[in-house]
């Protein structure tokens, strides 16, 4: 509370110019913090949440298909084959979500341009960047479920119910 007390003393003793400068600096600092939260902190959190969702779906898929994995391994599939299968599934899932997001963002941009009269343009760079991040999230968060599937023992997997 000493900061509030010092501010009250400053407000009583200070002149209007000092107070105006303080308000402007405070507003600028608030704008910087708000911008940092929106531009730096929120996107990685969104990618993390999406990646965890993909990983959980893939872990459920591995659990539900344990017998299938055991059968594939029993007839000769290697760890690499199983891992590639599940990585491709995770990558496709994230790419489909990324492409849907690109269409949703493009549609929202078109609606804004139409109704608000703003000039909105979606660049190819942003589309390629979004697709690349989608691919990256699929690879990173699909790796652990793919490894888990590849490490299953075929005999135990065939006994699984």
C-alpha positions as CSV (number, residue, x, y, z in Angstrom):
1,X,0.0,0.0,0.0
2,X,3.0,2.4,0.2
3,X,2.8,2.9,-3.6
4,X,-0.8,4.2,-3.3
5,X,0.1,6.5,-0.4
6,X,3.0,7.9,-2.5
7,X,0.7,8.4,-5.5
8,X,-1.8,10.2,-3.3
9,X,1.0,12.5,-2.0
10,X,2.2,13.1,-5.5
11,X,-1.3,13.8,-6.7
12,X,-1.8,16.4,-3.9
13,X,1.6,18.0,-4.3
14,X,2.2,17.6,-8.1
15,X,1.0,19.9,-10.7
16,X,-1.3,19.1,-13.6
17,X,1.5,18.6,-16.1
18,X,3.2,15.9,-13.9
19,X,-0.1,14.2,-13.5
20,X,-0.9,14.2,-17.3
21,X,2.6,12.8,-18.0
22,X,2.0,10.1,-15.5
23,X,-1.4,9.2,-16.9
24,X,0.1,9.1,-20.5
25,X,3.0,6.9,-19.4
26,X,0.6,4.6,-17.5
27,X,-1.7,4.3,-20.5
28,X,1.2,3.5,-22.8
29,X,2.5,0.9,-20.4
30,X,-0.9,-0.7,-20.1
31,X,-1.1,-0.8,-23.9
32,X,2.3,-2.4,-24.2
33,X,1.4,-5.1,-21.6
34,X,-2.0,-5.7,-23.3
35,X,-0.3,-6.0,-26.7
36,X,2.4,-8.4,-25.3
37,X,-0.3,-10.6,-23.8
38,X,-2.3,-10.7,-27.0
39,X,0.6,-11.1,-29.4
40,X,3.2,-13.1,-27.4
41,X,1.6,-15.1,-24.7
42,X,-1.8,-16.2,-26.1
43,X,-0.8,-17.8,-29.4
44,X,1.6,-20.4,-27.7
45,X,-1.1,-21.2,-25.2
46,X,-3.5,-21.8,-28.1
47,X,-1.0,-24.1,-29.8
48,X,-0.3,-25.9,-26.6
49,X,-4.0,-26.5,-25.9
50,X,-4.6,-27.7,-29.5
51,X,-1.6,-30.0,-29.3
52,X,-2.7,-31.5,-26.0
53,X,-6.1,-32.2,-27.6
54,X,-4.5,-34.0,-30.6
55,X,-2.3,-36.0,-28.2
56,X,-5.2,-37.1,-26.1
57,X,-7.2,-38.1,-29.2
58,X,-4.3,-40.1,-30.4
59,X,-3.7,-41.8,-27.0
60,X,-7.4,-42.8,-27.0
61,X,-6.9,-44.1,-30.6
62,X,-3.9,-46.2,-29.5
63,X,-5.8,-47.6,-26.6
64,X,-8.9,-48.5,-28.7
65,X,-6.8,-50.1,-31.4
66,X,-4.4,-52.0,-29.2
67,X,-5.5,-55.4,-30.7
68,X,-5.1,-54.1,-34.2
69,X,-1.6,-52.9,-33.4
70,X,-0.8,-56.3,-31.9
71,X,-2.1,-58.1,-35.0
72,X,-0.1,-55.8,-37.3
73,X,3.1,-56.5,-35.3
74,X,2.4,-60.2,-35.1
75,X,2.2,-60.4,-38.9
76,X,5.4,-58.5,-39.4
77,X,4.9,-54.8,-39.0
78,X,8.0,-53.0,-37.6
79,X,8.0,-50.3,-34.9
80,X,8.8,-47.9,-37.7
81,X,5.6,-48.9,-39.6
82,X,3.4,-48.4,-36.5
83,X,5.0,-45.1,-35.6
84,X,4.6,-43.8,-39.2
85,X,1.0,-44.8,-39.2
86,X,0.1,-42.9,-36.0
87,X,2.3,-39.9,-36.9
88,X,0.5,-39.6,-40.3
89,X,-2.9,-39.8,-38.5
90,X,-1.8,-37.0,-36.0
91,X,-0.4,-34.9,-38.9
92,X,-3.6,-35.3,-40.9
93,X,-5.7,-34.4,-37.9
94,X,-3.8,-31.2,-37.2
95,X,-3.6,-30.3,-40.9
96,X,-7.4,-30.7,-41.3
97,X,-7.8,-28.5,-38.3
98,X,-5.4,-26.0,-39.6
99,X,-7.0,-25.8,-43.0
100,X,-10.4,-25.4,-41.4
101,X,-8.9,-22.6,-39.3
102,X,-7.6,-20.9,-42.5
103,X,-11.0,-21.1,-44.2
104,X,-12.7,-19.8,-41.0
105,X,-10.2,-16.9,-40.7
106,X,-10.6,-16.1,-44.4
107,X,-14.4,-16.2,-44.2
108,X,-14.3,-14.0,-41.1
109,X,-12.0,-11.6,-43.0
110,X,-14.4,-11.5,-45.9
111,X,-17.4,-10.8,-43.6
112,X,-15.5,-8.0,-41.9
113,X,-14.6,-6.5,-45.3
114,X,-18.2,-6.8,-46.5
115,X,-20.0,-5.5,-43.4
116,X,-17.6,-3.1,-41.9
117,X,-16.2,-1.8,-45.2
118,X,-12.6,-2.4,-44.1
119,X,-9.9,-3.4,-46.5
120,X,-8.9,-6.8,-45.4
121,X,-6.4,-9.1,-47.1
122,X,-5.2,-12.6,-46.3
123,X,-1.6,-13.0,-47.4
124,X,-0.1,-16.2,-48.7
125,X,2.6,-15.9,-46.1
126,X,0.1,-16.2,-43.3
127,X,-1.6,-19.2,-44.9
128,X,1.8,-21.0,-45.3
129,X,2.8,-20.0,-41.8
130,X,-0.5,-21.3,-40.3
131,X,-0.2,-24.6,-42.3
132,X,3.5,-25.0,-41.1
133,X,2.6,-24.5,-37.5
134,X,-0.3,-26.9,-37.9
135,X,2.1,-29.5,-39.3
136,X,4.6,-28.8,-36.5
137,X,2.0,-29.3,-33.8
138,X,0.9,-32.6,-35.4
139,X,4.4,-33.9,-35.4
140,X,5.4,-32.8,-31.9
141,X,2.2,-33.9,-30.1
142,X,1.7,-37.0,-32.2
143,X,5.1,-38.4,-31.4
144,X,4.5,-39.7,-27.9
145,X,1.3,-41.6,-28.8
146,X,3.0,-43.0,-31.9
147,X,6.0,-44.2,-29.8
148,X,3.6,-45.7,-27.3
149,X,1.9,-47.6,-30.0
150,X,5.2,-48.7,-31.6
151,X,6.5,-50.1,-28.2
152,X,3.5,-52.3,-27.6
153,X,4.3,-56.0,-27.2
154,X,2.4,-58.0,-29.8
155,X,1.4,-60.8,-27.4
156,X,0.1,-58.5,-24.7
157,X,-1.6,-56.3,-27.3
158,X,-3.5,-59.4,-28.8
159,X,-4.6,-60.3,-25.2
160,X,-5.9,-56.8,-24.6
161,X,-9.7,-56.5,-24.3
